[in-house]
Amino acid sequence: MKKIVCLLLFWLFLGAAESSAQTDTTGGSEVVFTLRDFEQIVLTNHPIVKQAALLSEEAQAKVQQAWGSFDPALKSHFGRKTFGNTEYYNNWSNELKVPLWLAGADLKVGYDRFVGTYTNPETRTSNPGLAGIGLSLPIGQGFLIDSRRNTLRQAKVMVAYAEAEKVKQINQVWLEAVKDYWSWFYAYRQFVLVREGADLAYNRFEFVKKQTLIGDKPAIDSVEAAITFQERSLQLEKIKVELNNSRLLISNHLWNAREEPVELPDSASPQQTEPSVKDFYKKQLDDLLANASSRHPELLMLNSKGTQLQLERNYRREMLKPKLGLSASLITSRTDFGSYVPEYYDLRWNNYKLGVDFSFPLFLRAERGKLQETKVKQRSLRFDIQQTRREINTRVLSAYNTLLAYESQLAIQSRSIENQQVLLSGELAKFELGESTLFLINSRETKLIDMKVKLAELVSSYQKSIAELYYYAGTTANGEL
């Protein structure tokens, strides 16, 4: 019988030893990779963050394009016809047009030389040509706002829209990264706790085995100790997969300054954290709600759209006016400042060109339709802003309530762990006196490990809720309210 017991113990020891050899304890010195360091790397080097920064540059480029409508333009045209030794016409016109912001006017400086036998008398000039300086001014439609000023103003509004969109994208990257960090924290803590449990089970198996060999413990206790160790080793192998996967998720967010992907080192470990003080977030709730209602990127984007629509409405209202354009210029035959020109050919108030243009569609169907369309869009946007503001406020309060619930659960779980630890210590003391069984000790110990794992899960969920609270308020944990 003793030989059978020894043989049984040998095979149990062999199986336990193999399980122990397969258990990766991730030995070596560990380096704590704090959340703050992780956030700094993500917000500095993440491609999506850098891509979001391009939104502002793109909006600024569109502003520059809109300013192009106010660029001075130089225009020149030359045409000549000669036939049968007769010069029909020799025309050369030049104009420098400088668009002005005020009243949509254009300042024009020109020089024309239209000569020839068959040149139109209306445009014919003397042989030296005529120079002139004048102004074209829309008196009706386009006086208060025209297409180029409207385009520029809307482009400037788009800069604010792009800034809000940039903040929104960065906040999304930050939230995803922080959640992945705390998922890694939970996987790591779970691995550490189960590994400690496997080590305890292995040491207890070694102890019980020796006690069995000398006859102090029954052989069945060795079997139970070995099974407990093997179960925890199997659980540890499963958790290792989860830990490695969580490391991969963390690595997705890691990039260096050269825009190269970086892998999370095997020696890296997450920071150890304690639940934050409850009153801290209670005091911050009002600030978070105020930030959400005034600086949330979604609301800022909608407000920018509202500003754009108001500009468009003003422009469409301007389009209801009749087109009445006035152009006037003073002309002179002077081509330079040093030559002599008779006074009656020089710049004088009675040497001028004057023109008036008028047009007005009788029904204004297109203009009234576009104005009405803009008004409808404004009403629709107003409803959208109201609903979005309420949804944001609700999400912030919901995240805060979730935070309070996790705080209560963490407090209860911590007290339960303390009580379970007392229960396990008492069971170990009874076991040493021979008043308890190995089964009860393993049960108490397994329960304690499960409770600690549950605490780590609650801490992870709690920290994720903190991140969501800030995200729903339209900021990050490091952002200024």
Secondary structure, 3 states (H helix, E strand, C coil): CHHHHHHHHHHHHHHHHHHHHHCCCCCCCCEEECHHHHHHHHHHHCHHHHHHHHHHHHHHHHHHHHHHHHCCEEEEEEEEEEECCEEEEEEEEEEEEEECCHHHCEEEEEEEEEECCCCCCCCCCCCCCEEEEEEEEECCCCCCCCHHHHHHHHHHHHHHHHHHHHHHHHHHHHHHHHHHHHHHHHHHHHHHHHHHHHHHHHHHHHHHHHHHHCCCCCHHHHHHHHHHHHHHHHHHHHHHHHHHHHHHHHHCCCECCCCCECCCCCCEEECCCCCCCHHHHHHHHHHHHHHHHHHCHHHHHHHHHHHHHHHHHHHHHHCCCCEEEEEEEEEECCCCCCCCCCHHHCCCCCCEEEEEEEECCCCCHHHHHHHHHHHHHHHHHHHHHHHHHHHHHHHHHHHHHHHHHHHHHHHHHHHHHHHHHHHHHHHHHHHHCCCCCHHHHHHHHHHHHHHHHHHHHHHHHHHHHHHHHHHHCCCCCCCCC
